[in-house]
Amino acid sequence: MKPWVFLVSALAIKTAFVTIYLVALLSQKGDQPTALQQAFTEWRCSSAEPQGKERGWMCCPKGWKRFQKKCYYISDDTMSWAESVQNCTGMGSHLVVINSKAEQVFVSEEIQQSSRGPNFYIGLSAEKVGQWQWVDRTPFNVSAAPETTLNNWNDVRCEHHYRVCEAAAVTV
Ligand code: CA
């Protein structure tokens, strides 16, 4: 590729990102910005799922991973359970709630790629033995839980662990 072709391409891509950034800024003025939007200034956008009916772009904060319509944050530091809950909330998100096998597979793969661990907090806790509760009040159904297929959930002592936060992607 000739240098100027590369330069023009790079400029075009840069322009696209700047445009998306502006669109995101403008759209914030119309709707009430979400807590996630208020917490971050740098975003990465990609086109919505081509097979779906959704149009436009889906954006996640820089450094977060998008899967379907959600953004995920794999921490590189460790905290207690209570601090992890607060940290995710402070970023306009919550500790990850696993709603499907596909979501669990995605999160598991991201955790493995991060080469951190072995333990990550997810948004499931029990104040009393056996009384499991998701942080977003999603009912916990043992038989529907994907743990039977991947078998990688465990209750751990509430020491310092890594965490995975989840939030809805911002659509522009
Ligand atoms: Ca989820």
Residues whose N, C-alpha, C, O or C-beta is under 5 A from the ligand:
A	BS01	CA	V97 I98 N99
